[in-house]
Amino acid sequence: MPTPTRPRGRPRSFDRDAALDVAIKLFWTNGYEATSISDLTAALGIGSPSLYAAFGDKRALFNEAVEVYADRYGGYITHALGQEPTARQAITRVLREAAHEHTLPGRPRGCMLLCTVEAAGSTEVADLLRQHRERHIAAFQQRIQADVDAHVLPPETDAAALAHYTEATLQGMSQSARDGASRHVLEQVAVLAVQGWPRELR
């Protein structure tokens, strides 16, 4: 009598969201150009055909990674701008939370949108990253200008310059985190940065 064969186990389902998070952290650590298809397939534990089937090519995967990163790891900016009563309080919160987010154990340091730009040899990739940073600046400027219009900040406040100043501070904090600066040091940077703001009128 033939020995009954054991039923083959079902293949483990592919968790696309978890795989995307792995890809995000790989791009975050190494940048776009330095991350190869073989790096991605090794980290995700899948073959190249499966990667292409799930995400398309490397560029398509990176584009999706950037969008998900902005929502999943950069959402604190939107929350602060929408929840705090004044622009100054909102930006203070943004910078303090950046100090926390940029130095969390168990994830790459700094901001992916800033860390990958130095390795973005592709003009299209560089443009994508720049567009995300420009969205930050536009959101900061809109929030600041709202306080100028509401007479919370002085009428001579240059909302555009202050928005660029905020983004420049975030970029510096991200690079400092990559270089090993502690959360405490970055929190002090945040405090000093906000001291450069004009005083609120009320």
ChimeraX commands (.cxc) that place a marker at each C-alpha (Angstrom):
marker #1 position 0.00,0.00,0.00 radius 0.5
marker #1 position 1.57,3.34,-1.00 radius 0.5
marker #1 position 2.50,5.68,1.77 radius 0.5
marker #1 position 0.09,8.60,1.82 radius 0.5
marker #1 position 1.73,11.83,0.95 radius 0.5
marker #1 position 1.44,14.75,3.33 radius 0.5
marker #1 position -0.41,17.71,1.93 radius 0.5
marker #1 position 1.91,20.46,0.94 radius 0.5
marker #1 position 1.70,23.52,3.15 radius 0.5
marker #1 position 0.20,26.63,1.68 radius 0.5
marker #1 position 2.84,29.20,0.73 radius 0.5
marker #1 position 3.10,32.05,3.15 radius 0.5
marker #1 position 1.12,34.97,1.83 radius 0.5
marker #1 position 3.03,38.02,0.70 radius 0.5
marker #1 position 2.47,40.94,3.06 radius 0.5
marker #1 position 2.76,43.84,0.64 radius 0.5
marker #1 position 2.49,46.55,3.31 radius 0.5
marker #1 position 5.20,44.99,5.46 radius 0.5
marker #1 position 7.41,44.57,2.39 radius 0.5
marker #1 position 6.88,48.20,1.49 radius 0.5
marker #1 position 7.97,49.25,4.96 radius 0.5
marker #1 position 11.17,47.23,4.55 radius 0.5
marker #1 position 11.80,48.95,1.22 radius 0.5
marker #1 position 11.18,52.36,2.78 radius 0.5
marker #1 position 13.81,51.73,5.43 radius 0.5
marker #1 position 16.29,50.45,2.86 radius 0.5
marker #1 position 15.90,53.57,0.69 radius 0.5
marker #1 position 15.93,55.68,3.87 radius 0.5
marker #1 position 19.25,54.21,4.93 radius 0.5
marker #1 position 21.07,53.98,1.60 radius 0.5
marker #1 position 19.34,56.43,-0.73 radius 0.5
marker #1 position 17.83,55.70,-4.13 radius 0.5
marker #1 position 20.91,55.19,-6.29 radius 0.5
marker #1 position 22.81,53.07,-3.76 radius 0.5
marker #1 position 19.88,50.68,-3.27 radius 0.5
marker #1 position 19.96,47.97,-5.93 radius 0.5
marker #1 position 17.29,45.54,-7.05 radius 0.5
marker #1 position 19.33,42.75,-5.49 radius 0.5
marker #1 position 19.40,44.68,-2.19 radius 0.5
marker #1 position 15.62,45.00,-2.32 radius 0.5
marker #1 position 14.92,41.37,-3.22 radius 0.5
marker #1 position 17.30,40.15,-0.50 radius 0.5
marker #1 position 15.70,42.40,2.13 radius 0.5
marker #1 position 12.17,41.49,1.05 radius 0.5
marker #1 position 12.90,37.79,0.69 radius 0.5
marker #1 position 11.42,37.58,-2.81 radius 0.5
marker #1 position 12.72,37.16,-6.34 radius 0.5
marker #1 position 12.94,39.89,-8.94 radius 0.5
marker #1 position 9.80,38.70,-10.81 radius 0.5
marker #1 position 7.77,38.90,-7.59 radius 0.5
marker #1 position 9.09,42.37,-6.86 radius 0.5
marker #1 position 8.19,43.61,-10.33 radius 0.5
marker #1 position 4.74,41.99,-10.07 radius 0.5
marker #1 position 4.05,43.61,-6.69 radius 0.5
marker #1 position 5.55,47.05,-7.17 radius 0.5
marker #1 position 6.71,47.55,-10.75 radius 0.5
marker #1 position 10.30,48.65,-11.31 radius 0.5
marker #1 position 12.65,50.21,-8.77 radius 0.5
marker #1 position 11.55,53.72,-9.61 radius 0.5
marker #1 position 7.88,52.86,-9.13 radius 0.5
marker #1 position 8.67,51.21,-5.81 radius 0.5
marker #1 position 10.62,54.25,-4.68 radius 0.5
marker #1 position 7.79,56.60,-5.68 radius 0.5
marker #1 position 5.34,54.57,-3.61 radius 0.5
marker #1 position 7.81,54.35,-0.74 radius 0.5
marker #1 position 8.13,58.14,-0.67 radius 0.5
marker #1 position 4.36,58.66,-0.60 radius 0.5
marker #1 position 3.83,56.10,2.16 radius 0.5
marker #1 position 6.79,57.47,4.13 radius 0.5
marker #1 position 5.34,60.99,4.00 radius 0.5
marker #1 position 2.07,59.74,5.44 radius 0.5
marker #1 position 3.35,57.08,7.84 radius 0.5
marker #1 position 6.44,58.77,9.24 radius 0.5
marker #1 position 6.01,62.42,8.32 radius 0.5
marker #1 position 2.39,62.88,9.33 radius 0.5
marker #1 position 3.40,64.67,12.53 radius 0.5
marker #1 position 3.96,67.83,10.49 radius 0.5
marker #1 position 0.39,67.92,9.17 radius 0.5
marker #1 position -1.01,67.12,12.60 radius 0.5
marker #1 position 0.92,69.89,14.31 radius 0.5
marker #1 position -0.03,72.50,11.71 radius 0.5
marker #1 position -3.68,71.57,11.99 radius 0.5
marker #1 position -3.97,71.12,15.75 radius 0.5
marker #1 position -1.96,73.90,17.36 radius 0.5
marker #1 position -3.64,77.31,17.91 radius 0.5
marker #1 position -0.82,79.44,16.47 radius 0.5
marker #1 position 1.87,79.04,13.84 radius 0.5
marker #1 position 4.61,79.52,16.40 radius 0.5
marker #1 position 3.22,76.74,18.59 radius 0.5
marker #1 position 2.73,74.52,15.55 radius 0.5
marker #1 position 6.30,74.96,14.33 radius 0.5
marker #1 position 7.65,74.50,17.84 radius 0.5
marker #1 position 5.84,71.17,17.98 radius 0.5
marker #1 position 7.03,70.21,14.48 radius 0.5
marker #1 position 10.67,70.80,15.39 radius 0.5
marker #1 position 10.44,69.05,18.75 radius 0.5
marker #1 position 8.72,66.05,17.23 radius 0.5
marker #1 position 11.31,66.00,14.45 radius 0.5
marker #1 position 14.00,65.71,17.14 radius 0.5
marker #1 position 12.15,62.67,18.44 radius 0.5
marker #1 position 11.32,61.11,15.06 radius 0.5
marker #1 position 14.84,61.58,13.65 radius 0.5
marker #1 position 16.47,59.71,16.52 radius 0.5
marker #1 position 14.09,56.85,17.32 radius 0.5
marker #1 position 15.90,53.56,17.99 radius 0.5
marker #1 position 15.22,50.78,15.52 radius 0.5
marker #1 position 14.80,52.94,12.43 radius 0.5
marker #1 position 17.14,54.91,10.18 radius 0.5
marker #1 position 18.09,58.32,11.52 radius 0.5
marker #1 position 17.03,61.57,9.95 radius 0.5
marker #1 position 14.30,62.15,7.37 radius 0.5
marker #1 position 14.00,59.91,4.30 radius 0.5
marker #1 position 12.98,62.85,2.09 radius 0.5
marker #1 position 16.22,64.59,3.02 radius 0.5
marker #1 position 18.54,61.61,3.48 radius 0.5
marker #1 position 17.89,60.23,-0.01 radius 0.5
marker #1 position 18.44,63.49,-1.85 radius 0.5
marker #1 position 22.22,63.30,-1.59 radius 0.5
marker #1 position 22.20,59.97,-3.42 radius 0.5
marker #1 position 19.53,60.82,-5.97 radius 0.5
marker #1 position 21.44,60.73,-9.22 radius 0.5
marker #1 position 18.17,60.65,-11.16 radius 0.5
marker #1 position 16.76,64.06,-12.03 radius 0.5
marker #1 position 13.23,62.68,-11.77 radius 0.5
marker #1 position 13.88,61.29,-8.28 radius 0.5
marker #1 position 15.47,64.55,-7.17 radius 0.5
marker #1 position 12.43,66.42,-8.50 radius 0.5
marker #1 position 10.07,64.12,-6.59 radius 0.5
marker #1 position 11.90,64.72,-3.33 radius 0.5
marker #1 position 12.06,68.46,-3.94 radius 0.5
marker #1 position 8.31,68.56,-4.53 radius 0.5
marker #1 position 7.70,67.00,-1.12 radius 0.5
marker #1 position 9.95,69.53,0.56 radius 0.5
marker #1 position 8.21,72.34,-1.30 radius 0.5
marker #1 position 4.88,71.07,0.02 radius 0.5
marker #1 position 6.25,71.45,3.54 radius 0.5
marker #1 position 7.35,75.00,2.82 radius 0.5
marker #1 position 3.99,75.88,1.29 radius 0.5
marker #1 position 2.15,74.44,4.31 radius 0.5
marker #1 position 4.39,76.35,6.73 radius 0.5
marker #1 position 3.94,79.57,4.77 radius 0.5
marker #1 position 0.16,79.20,4.65 radius 0.5
marker #1 position -0.02,78.63,8.42 radius 0.5
marker #1 position 2.28,81.56,9.17 radius 0.5
marker #1 position 0.45,83.90,6.78 radius 0.5
marker #1 position -2.84,82.98,8.46 radius 0.5
marker #1 position -1.44,84.29,11.75 radius 0.5
marker #1 position -0.20,87.46,10.05 radius 0.5
marker #1 position -3.66,88.03,8.59 radius 0.5
marker #1 position -5.24,87.36,11.99 radius 0.5
marker #1 position -2.88,89.90,13.64 radius 0.5
marker #1 position -1.24,87.20,15.75 radius 0.5
marker #1 position 2.13,87.91,14.11 radius 0.5
marker #1 position 3.36,91.39,13.11 radius 0.5
marker #1 position 2.22,92.60,9.67 radius 0.5
marker #1 position 5.83,92.90,8.49 radius 0.5
marker #1 position 6.45,89.18,9.10 radius 0.5
marker #1 position 7.87,87.57,5.95 radius 0.5
marker #1 position 5.88,84.33,5.88 radius 0.5
marker #1 position 7.83,82.91,2.93 radius 0.5
marker #1 position 11.23,83.53,4.51 radius 0.5
marker #1 position 10.06,82.11,7.84 radius 0.5
marker #1 position 8.71,79.00,6.11 radius 0.5
marker #1 position 12.05,78.46,4.33 radius 0.5
marker #1 position 13.86,79.04,7.63 radius 0.5
marker #1 position 11.76,76.30,9.22 radius 0.5
marker #1 position 12.45,73.85,6.40 radius 0.5
marker #1 position 16.17,74.68,6.51 radius 0.5
marker #1 position 16.14,73.96,10.25 radius 0.5
marker #1 position 14.48,70.60,9.63 radius 0.5
marker #1 position 17.07,69.75,6.99 radius 0.5
marker #1 position 19.89,70.64,9.36 radius 0.5
marker #1 position 18.35,68.58,12.15 radius 0.5
marker #1 position 17.98,65.61,9.83 radius 0.5
marker #1 position 21.62,65.74,8.78 radius 0.5
marker #1 position 22.75,66.21,12.38 radius 0.5
marker #1 position 20.75,63.14,13.36 radius 0.5
marker #1 position 22.48,61.18,10.58 radius 0.5
marker #1 position 25.79,62.39,11.97 radius 0.5
marker #1 position 24.89,61.07,15.43 radius 0.5
marker #1 position 23.37,64.05,17.25 radius 0.5
marker #1 position 21.19,63.00,20.17 radius 0.5
marker #1 position 17.53,63.77,20.65 radius 0.5
marker #1 position 18.42,66.15,23.47 radius 0.5
marker #1 position 20.78,68.15,21.26 radius 0.5
marker #1 position 18.19,68.37,18.48 radius 0.5
marker #1 position 15.53,69.49,20.96 radius 0.5
marker #1 position 17.82,72.34,21.98 radius 0.5
marker #1 position 18.25,73.24,18.31 radius 0.5
marker #1 position 14.45,73.36,18.04 radius 0.5
marker #1 position 14.19,75.72,20.99 radius 0.5
marker #1 position 16.85,78.04,19.60 radius 0.5
marker #1 position 15.27,78.04,16.14 radius 0.5
marker #1 position 11.91,79.24,17.43 radius 0.5
marker #1 position 13.60,82.02,19.41 radius 0.5
marker #1 position 14.34,83.64,16.06 radius 0.5
marker #1 position 10.65,84.10,15.35 radius 0.5
marker #1 position 8.91,87.49,15.67 radius 0.5
marker #1 position 6.96,87.95,18.88 radius 0.5
marker #1 position 3.25,87.29,18.78 radius 0.5
marker #1 position 1.05,90.36,19.17 radius 0.5
marker #1 position -1.46,88.51,21.31 radius 0.5
marker link #1:1,2 radius 0.2
marker link #1:2,3 radius 0.2
marker link #1:3,4 radius 0.2
marker link #1:4,5 radius 0.2
marker link #1:5,6 radius 0.2
marker link #1:6,7 radius 0.2
marker link #1:7,8 radius 0.2
marker link #1:8,9 radius 0.2
marker link #1:9,10 radius 0.2
marker link #1:10,11 radius 0.2
marker link #1:11,12 radius 0.2
marker link #1:12,13 radius 0.2
marker link #1:13,14 radius 0.2
marker link #1:14,15 radius 0.2
marker link #1:15,16 radius 0.2
marker link #1:16,17 radius 0.2
marker link #1:17,18 radius 0.2
marker link #1:18,19 radius 0.2
marker link #1:19,20 radius 0.2
marker link #1:20,21 radius 0.2
marker link #1:21,22 radius 0.2
marker link #1:22,23 radius 0.2
marker link #1:23,24 radius 0.2
marker link #1:24,25 radius 0.2
marker link #1:25,26 radius 0.2
marker link #1:26,27 radius 0.2
marker link #1:27,28 radius 0.2
marker link #1:28,29 radius 0.2
marker link #1:29,30 radius 0.2
marker link #1:30,31 radius 0.2
marker link #1:31,32 radius 0.2
marker link #1:32,33 radius 0.2
marker link #1:33,34 radius 0.2
marker link #1:34,35 radius 0.2
marker link #1:35,36 radius 0.2
marker link #1:36,37 radius 0.2
marker link #1:37,38 radius 0.2
marker link #1:38,39 radius 0.2
marker link #1:39,40 radius 0.2
marker link #1:40,41 radius 0.2
marker link #1:41,42 radius 0.2
marker link #1:42,43 radius 0.2
marker link #1:43,44 radius 0.2
marker link #1:44,45 radius 0.2
marker link #1:45,46 radius 0.2
marker link #1:46,47 radius 0.2
marker link #1:47,48 radius 0.2
marker link #1:48,49 radius 0.2
marker link #1:49,50 radius 0.2
marker link #1:50,51 radius 0.2
marker link #1:51,52 radius 0.2
marker link #1:52,53 radius 0.2
marker link #1:53,54 radius 0.2
marker link #1:54,55 radius 0.2
marker link #1:55,56 radius 0.2
marker link #1:56,57 radius 0.2
marker link #1:57,58 radius 0.2
marker link #1:58,59 radius 0.2
marker link #1:59,60 radius 0.2
marker link #1:60,61 radius 0.2
marker link #1:61,62 radius 0.2
marker link #1:62,63 radius 0.2
marker link #1:63,64 radius 0.2
marker link #1:64,65 radius 0.2
marker link #1:65,66 radius 0.2
marker link #1:66,67 radius 0.2
marker link #1:67,68 radius 0.2
marker link #1:68,69 radius 0.2
marker link #1:69,70 radius 0.2
marker link #1:70,71 radius 0.2
marker link #1:71,72 radius 0.2
marker link #1:72,73 radius 0.2
marker link #1:73,74 radius 0.2
marker link #1:74,75 radius 0.2
marker link #1:75,76 radius 0.2
marker link #1:76,77 radius 0.2
marker link #1:77,78 radius 0.2
marker link #1:78,79 radius 0.2
marker link #1:79,80 radius 0.2
marker link #1:80,81 radius 0.2
marker link #1:81,82 radius 0.2
marker link #1:82,83 radius 0.2
marker link #1:83,84 radius 0.2
marker link #1:84,85 radius 0.2
marker link #1:85,86 radius 0.2
marker link #1:86,87 radius 0.2
marker link #1:87,88 radius 0.2
marker link #1:88,89 radius 0.2
marker link #1:89,90 radius 0.2
marker link #1:90,91 radius 0.2
marker link #1:91,92 radius 0.2
marker link #1:92,93 radius 0.2
marker link #1:93,94 radius 0.2
marker link #1:94,95 radius 0.2
marker link #1:95,96 radius 0.2
marker link #1:96,97 radius 0.2
marker link #1:97,98 radius 0.2
marker link #1:98,99 radius 0.2
marker link #1:99,100 radius 0.2
marker link #1:100,101 radius 0.2
marker link #1:101,102 radius 0.2
marker link #1:102,103 radius 0.2
marker link #1:103,104 radius 0.2
marker link #1:104,105 radius 0.2
marker link #1:105,106 radius 0.2
marker link #1:106,107 radius 0.2
marker link #1:107,108 radius 0.2
marker link #1:108,109 radius 0.2
marker link #1:109,110 radius 0.2
marker link #1:110,111 radius 0.2
marker link #1:111,112 radius 0.2
marker link #1:112,113 radius 0.2
marker link #1:113,114 radius 0.2
marker link #1:114,115 radius 0.2
marker link #1:115,116 radius 0.2
marker link #1:116,117 radius 0.2
marker link #1:117,118 radius 0.2
marker link #1:118,119 radius 0.2
marker link #1:119,120 radius 0.2
marker link #1:120,121 radius 0.2
marker link #1:121,122 radius 0.2
marker link #1:122,123 radius 0.2
marker link #1:123,124 radius 0.2
marker link #1:124,125 radius 0.2
marker link #1:125,126 radius 0.2
marker link #1:126,127 radius 0.2
marker link #1:127,128 radius 0.2
marker link #1:128,129 radius 0.2
marker link #1:129,130 radius 0.2
marker link #1:130,131 radius 0.2
marker link #1:131,132 radius 0.2
marker link #1:132,133 radius 0.2
marker link #1:133,134 radius 0.2
marker link #1:134,135 radius 0.2
marker link #1:135,136 radius 0.2
marker link #1:136,137 radius 0.2
marker link #1:137,138 radius 0.2
marker link #1:138,139 radius 0.2
marker link #1:139,140 radius 0.2
marker link #1:140,141 radius 0.2
marker link #1:141,142 radius 0.2
marker link #1:142,143 radius 0.2
marker link #1:143,144 radius 0.2
marker link #1:144,145 radius 0.2
marker link #1:145,146 radius 0.2
marker link #1:146,147 radius 0.2
marker link #1:147,148 radius 0.2
marker link #1:148,149 radius 0.2
marker link #1:149,150 radius 0.2
marker link #1:150,151 radius 0.2
marker link #1:151,152 radius 0.2
marker link #1:152,153 radius 0.2
marker link #1:153,154 radius 0.2
marker link #1:154,155 radius 0.2
marker link #1:155,156 radius 0.2
marker link #1:156,157 radius 0.2
marker link #1:157,158 radius 0.2
marker link #1:158,159 radius 0.2
marker link #1:159,160 radius 0.2
marker link #1:160,161 radius 0.2
marker link #1:161,162 radius 0.2
marker link #1:162,163 radius 0.2
marker link #1:163,164 radius 0.2
marker link #1:164,165 radius 0.2
marker link #1:165,166 radius 0.2
marker link #1:166,167 radius 0.2
marker link #1:167,168 radius 0.2
marker link #1:168,169 radius 0.2
marker link #1:169,170 radius 0.2
marker link #1:170,171 radius 0.2
marker link #1:171,172 radius 0.2
marker link #1:172,173 radius 0.2
marker link #1:173,174 radius 0.2
marker link #1:174,175 radius 0.2
marker link #1:175,176 radius 0.2
marker link #1:176,177 radius 0.2
marker link #1:177,178 radius 0.2
marker link #1:178,179 radius 0.2
marker link #1:179,180 radius 0.2
marker link #1:180,181 radius 0.2
marker link #1:181,182 radius 0.2
marker link #1:182,183 radius 0.2
marker link #1:183,184 radius 0.2
marker link #1:184,185 radius 0.2
marker link #1:185,186 radius 0.2
marker link #1:186,187 radius 0.2
marker link #1:187,188 radius 0.2
marker link #1:188,189 radius 0.2
marker link #1:189,190 radius 0.2
marker link #1:190,191 radius 0.2
marker link #1:191,192 radius 0.2
marker link #1:192,193 radius 0.2
marker link #1:193,194 radius 0.2
marker link #1:194,195 radius 0.2
marker link #1:195,196 radius 0.2
marker link #1:196,197 radius 0.2
marker link #1:197,198 radius 0.2
marker link #1:198,199 radius 0.2
marker link #1:199,200 radius 0.2
marker link #1:200,201 radius 0.2
marker link #1:201,202 radius 0.2
view
